[in-house]
Amino acid sequence: ATFVRERGDLFATGLSDRVLAISTTKMAAMLTHAASAPVATAARAINPKSTVRGSVSTASLSTNAAASRSAQFVQGERAAAFSLRQRRQSSAVSKRSLAKRVVSASASSGVPAVQAAAASEWKGAKLKPLGYSVLAGLLIWLIPAPAGVSAQAWHLLAVFVGTIVGIITNPLPLGATAMIGLGVSMVTGLLPFAAAFSAFSSEIPWLIAIAFFLARGFIKTGLGNRIAYYIVSLFGKSTLGLTYSLVFSEALLAPAIPSLAARAGGIFLPLTKALCVACGSEPEKGTEKKMGAYVMTTVFQTSTITSGMFITAMAANPLSVNLAAAAIGQTITWGQWALAASVPGLICLVAVPLILYVLYPPEVKDSPEAPVKAKEELEKLGPMTSDEKIMAAALSVTVALWIFGSKFGVGAVAAALVGLSTLLITGVVTWKECLAEGPAWDTLTWFAALIAMASYLNKYGLIPWFSSTVVKVVSAAGLAWQPAFLVVVLLYFYSHYMFASGAAHIGAMYTAFLSVLVACGAPPLASALVLGIFSNIMGCTTHYGIGSAPPFFGAGYVPLATWWKIGFGLSVFYIATFLGIGSVWWKLIGIY
């Protein structure tokens, strides 16, 4: 009774029913026991030979009386609590003071304060970032569609921009934001179900997801650590040395593996992650800046350079070659492309690790003892286990199929499934582990959603309208070919923010922009090469613009805002290098 009466604040907060029910049960039991025990004892003292039935009856009467008193007490306390709650609700009490009383009462009554406070906390999306996303979409939606653009295309652009802003500001996880974007596009009638989920049958999102599963096996078996320790033993005196070893290893494989998503996600993401983990840099432990953030960013950025250095380094590059042949009547050879990209490309590969080393430095830069420790760890690992051997064999077969599979009609996803199937059958990786690989499914969801919306912006005519508008503006300006060349190339490069696929960008805009450059008097071959090379490098700007971006970003080492800032800053450097030093090099080798 004292407990209930002294906890008026607790009753006033709405917790009275829960606490009172518990207190009632306990008090009724105590009163019953207290009342029945003396009666039963007295009965036995008066007549020891009395029947048990008599004792029970006497005790039951007392018990009923006690229960009646308990019920009357509880009824009174409920009425008092209700009256107190009514008085409290009518008074002007701020939410903050009310929360304080809840926590205080919970602490004094034994109820965890965190549970009491959690009841009043908002558990949903971050409202401010969500507001930015909705506002961005509404502003575009309410603006009348320009002439030549259908309302359907314009409104889909509004949803697309709102989704992109949501992905940037992060009110919810990326996959959740993308699903909301698809939901809005379907509810508003902009996309039917088949269109909204069309990209879930696309190869690239699934290739990236499977690459995550292969990476799990790579690390789980210990093969990743073994290779990482070996690399550290050779180049591990500095983080910069380790990074260069990864950058140029990827560059050597680039001409042989035409799928950037496979090359980056299936080979170098697991290797890079294993290397970071071996050096004690993990996002889960809050040590991502120790070296992982720098290494992940650098290897991703340079992968966009290597994919642009060779026709066979990215699956969409042959499309650029075919479109160029149709537009200018000249076929770009493998040697011409590689030679043209070699000097500016190598400069970027050397410079980017140094630039990021200054602008986004790792916390651990030098580790002269690392090679010795790595050798010690290799000795502790001993010979390869059976799981490591299976993982190595599966990965070798997968890489071989990525290189030579096209000759036998085996695509990149099919090759990756061969490796994953091997791991699943042998138990090296279980399906439960694949299901638990959250970043894989999250990346698959948001990447496929963006691809679907971007592709239908093209199908609804927005991208062709944009291309034709640029052609008209540049042609009407009467610029010399040099400034016209710069304007068109910049528009082509930075319009990639609207695309989640290099192939989609090339298919939608390459021919139109190349035709504009040629019409303005720019050298045809040089123009075709620049647009083709930049069709890869422009993927550096976002976390969805090229096949290597989702897996590296999905590793969780780099915040989204930082990813975009670095991407834009380095894009300026890439453009200056290729158009500056590159133009001089192209002149020397006779490209124009």
Secondary structure, DSSP 8 states (H G I E B T S, - for coil): -HHHHT-HHHIIIIIHHHHHHHHHHHHHHHHHHHHHHHHHHHHHHH-TTS-HHHHHHHHHHHHHHHHHHHHHHHHHHHHHHHHHHHHHHHS---HHHHHHHHHHHHHHHTS-HHHHHHTTS--S--HHHHHHHHHHHHHHHHS---TT--HHHHHHHHHHHHHHHHHHH-SS-HHHHHHHHHHHHHHTTSS-HHHHTGGGGSHHHHHHHHHHHHHHHHHHTSHHHHHHHHHHHHHTTBHHHHHHHHHHHHHHHTTT---HHIIIIIIIHHHHHHHHHHTT--GGGT-GGGTHHHHHHHHHHHHHHHHTT-GGGSTTHHHHHHHHHHHHS----HHHHHHHHHHHHHHHHHHHHHHHHHHS--S--B-TTHHHHHHHHHHHH-S--HHHHHHHHHHHHHHHHHHHGGGGT--HHHHHHHHHHHHHHHTSS-HHHHHT-HHHHHHHHHHHHHHHHHHHHHHTTHHHHHHHHHHHHHHHHT--HHHHHHHHHHHHHHGGGG-S-HHHHIIIIIHHHHHHHHHTT--HHHHHHHHHHHHHHGGGGSSSSSTTHHHHHHTS-S-HHHHHHHHHHHHHHHHHIIIIIHHHHHHHTT--
